[in-house]
Structures are given as structure tokens and as C-alpha cells.
Amino acid sequence: MTTERAESFSRDWIAAWNAHDLDRILSHYSDDVVFSSPFAVELAGAEDGIVRGTSELRTYFARGLQAYPDLYFELIASLAGANSVALYYRSVGGREAIEVMELDSSGLVCRVIVHYSAPRETAA
């Protein structure tokens, strides 16, 4: 993973989310993706916080887009790893998020671990 590839991937991933384009979002993931997120407990009913496969991921992401109709991500940084990319961005509720995405040999995300800060209070 080069810095340029990580930045390109990150821009496209963020744009897909900001467009609320579920098919474009899912185009980044392998069929056998393993996705771990604190939101998966609430939105997917996954007690362990893990969503497996693109079918479950589609349902989870669709629920997220429905629950947060004003969802907008702001990319802060993307960091390249050997076979991964870490995205640092501002998420729903003013939360800061870091997603570490491992890519398979086809360049698709096969494993994800998501971390969130507490929601930020907005000024009145």
C-alpha cells in the first residue's frame, strides 16, 4: 500500500459514504469481510460487535444510513500500512473515528476494526 493508493482509496470511500451510495460503499469490501464496530451491536444486533460478509454488511450499512440521514464524514488523515489503510475522520455526532482496513490481494477490504470517540457536544 503506497501513500498515494491509501489517499485515493480514502477519498473514494469517504465520497461513497457522503453520497449515501450503498452499492458504491460496498464495492470496497470483499465478500467474506469481517467488520468489527461498536455500532454493530446496536444497528446489526451483533452481540460481539462483528458483522460477517457483504450481505450482513449491506444490512448494517443500510440501517446506519437510515438512522443517520444527515451522515457526513470528514477525512482528517489516511495512513498507509503494509496491506492496510487507516482512516481517521470525523463521523456522526461529531465523533472522531479511526478505521483500520486490511486489504486482500484484490485490493478489497477483508477485515475492519472501527474505533470511535464519544459524541462531541455542539454549541447552542
C-alpha positions in Angstrom: 0.0 0.0 0.0 1.5 3.3 -1.1 0.6 6.7 0.4 -0.9 7.6 -2.9 -3.1 4.5 -3.1 -4.2 5.0 0.6 -5.2 8.6 -0.2 -7.0 7.6 -3.3 -8.9 4.8 -1.6 -9.7 7.0 1.4 -11.1 9.8 -0.8 -13.3 7.4 -2.8 -14.5 5.6 0.4 -15.4 8.9 2.0 -17.2 10.2 -1.2 -19.2 7.0 -1.4 -20.4 7.4 2.2 -21.1 11.1 1.7 -23.2 10.3 -1.4 -25.1 7.7 0.7 -24.5 5.3 -2.2 -24.7 1.8 -0.6 -23.5 -0.1 -3.7 -20.5 2.2 -4.1 -19.7 1.8 -0.4 -19.9 -2.0 -0.6 -17.7 -2.1 -3.7 -14.8 -1.6 -1.4 -15.3 -4.8 0.5 -14.6 -8.5 -0.2 -17.5 -11.0 0.0 -16.0 -12.5 3.2 -15.3 -9.3 5.0 -15.1 -9.4 8.8 -16.2 -6.0 10.2 -15.9 -5.0 13.9 -17.6 -1.9 15.2 -19.2 -0.7 18.4 -22.2 0.4 16.3 -22.7 -3.2 15.1 -24.1 -4.1 18.5 -27.0 -1.5 18.1 -27.5 -1.4 14.4 -26.9 -5.0 13.4 -27.8 -6.8 16.6 -24.3 -8.4 16.7 -23.6 -9.0 20.4 -19.9 -9.4 19.7 -19.8 -6.2 17.5 -18.8 -8.2 14.4 -20.6 -8.3 11.1 -19.5 -11.0 8.6 -19.9 -11.0 4.8 -21.2 -8.4 2.5 -24.8 -9.5 2.9 -24.8 -8.7 6.6 -22.7 -5.6 5.9 -25.3 -4.3 3.4 -28.0 -4.6 6.0 -25.8 -3.0 8.7 -24.8 -0.1 6.5 -28.3 0.4 5.2 -29.5 0.7 8.8 -26.7 3.2 9.5 -27.7 5.4 6.6 -31.3 5.3 7.7 -30.5 6.0 11.3 -28.3 8.9 10.3 -29.9 10.6 7.3 -27.5 13.6 7.6 -24.4 11.4 7.8 -21.4 13.1 6.5 -17.8 12.1 7.0 -14.8 14.5 7.0 -11.5 12.9 6.3 -8.7 14.0 8.6 -6.0 11.7 7.5 -5.3 8.4 5.8 -2.3 6.3 6.7 -0.8 3.5 4.6 0.2 0.2 6.2 1.8 -2.8 4.5 -1.5 -4.3 3.4 -3.9 -1.9 5.1 -5.1 1.6 5.4 -6.2 3.5 8.5 -8.7 6.3 8.0 -9.0 9.0 10.6 -12.2 11.0 10.1 -15.0 13.0 11.8 -18.1 10.9 11.9 -21.7 11.2 13.0 -22.5 13.2 16.2 -19.1 14.9 15.9 -17.4 11.6 16.9 -13.8 11.1 15.7 -13.3 7.7 14.1 -10.4 5.5 13.1 -11.0 2.6 10.8 -8.2 0.1 10.2 -8.9 -1.8 7.0 -6.9 -4.8 5.9 -7.0 -5.4 2.1 -6.8 -8.7 0.3 -4.7 -9.5 -2.8 -7.5 -8.0 -5.0 -7.4 -4.7 -3.1 -10.7 -5.2 -1.4 -11.2 -4.7 2.3 -11.3 -8.1 4.1 -11.1 -7.1 7.7 -12.0 -3.9 9.5 -11.7 -2.6 13.1 -13.5 0.6 13.9 -12.9 2.9 16.9 -15.0 5.9 17.9 -14.6 8.8 20.4 -17.5 9.9 22.5 -20.0 12.2 20.7 -19.0 15.9 20.7 -21.3 18.4 22.3 -22.4 21.1 19.9 -22.6 24.8 20.9 -26.1 26.1 21.3 
